Amino acid sequence: MSLKIIADLCTGCSACEPECPNEAISEKKNLFIIDPDKCTECEGDYDTPQCVAVCPVDHCILPLAA
């Protein structure tokens, strides 16, 4: 499973990028995106996804629909 950042809600604060243990988050045009091939939702590293934990915007980072 992977997560995605909702572009319309992302403020570009960059809080999420350094928290990702898989370096799956990158900046593109002042917004942040998650590479679904690298994202593991922090399984094996943390109990909860770290990007979600630090994001100041509720519901900005959600599971990627299959």
SULWODA-V77455 format. One record per residue. N is the residue number from 1. PHI is phi in radians with two decimals (* if undefined). BURIAL is I if it has 9 or more other C-alpha atoms within 8 Angstrom, else O. D_LAST is the distance of its C-alpha to the last C-alpha in Angstrom with 2 decimals. Layout:
[[N,PHI,BURIAL,D_LAST] [N,PHI,BURIAL,D_LAST]]
This chain:
[[1,*,O,8.24] [2,-2.42,I,9.16] [3,-1.93,I,10.66] [4,-2.38,I,11.55] [5,-1.73,I,14.99] [6,-1.35,I,15.67] [7,-0.99,O,18.35] [8,-1.16,O,20.42] [9,-1.76,O,20.93] [10,-1.17,I,21.51] [11,-1.62,O,25.27] [12,1.30,O,25.40] [13,-1.24,O,27.24] [14,1.28,O,25.96] [15,-1.11,I,26.01] [16,-1.32,I,22.59] [17,-0.97,I,23.27] [18,-1.26,O,26.01] [19,-1.46,I,24.33] [20,-1.32,I,21.44] [21,-1.24,O,22.66] [22,-1.82,O,20.52] [23,0.92,I,21.62] [24,-1.54,I,18.05] [25,-1.83,I,19.20] [26,-2.45,I,21.45] [27,-1.64,O,23.34] [28,-2.52,O,23.12] [29,0.96,O,25.60] [30,1.16,O,26.31] [31,-2.17,I,22.71] [32,-1.94,I,20.43] [33,-2.24,I,17.13] [34,-1.97,I,14.98] [35,-1.35,I,14.49] [36,-1.13,I,11.08] [37,-1.32,O,13.16] [38,-1.81,O,15.62] [39,-1.30,I,13.94] [40,-2.09,O,14.21] [41,0.99,I,14.43] [42,1.17,I,18.07] [43,-1.06,I,17.86] [44,1.57,O,21.25] [45,-1.95,O,22.84] [46,-2.46,O,22.65] [47,-1.29,O,21.92] [48,-2.32,I,19.86] [49,-1.04,I,18.11] [50,-1.20,I,21.19] [51,-1.14,I,19.91] [52,-1.15,I,19.13] [53,-1.10,O,22.54] [54,-1.72,I,24.49] [55,-1.15,I,22.87] [56,-1.38,O,25.53] [57,-1.91,O,23.29] [58,-1.11,O,21.60] [59,1.12,O,17.92] [60,-1.41,I,17.82] [61,-2.06,I,15.26] [62,-2.28,I,12.09] [63,-1.08,O,8.86] [64,-1.29,O,6.30] [65,-1.18,O,3.78] [66,-1.31,O,0.00]]
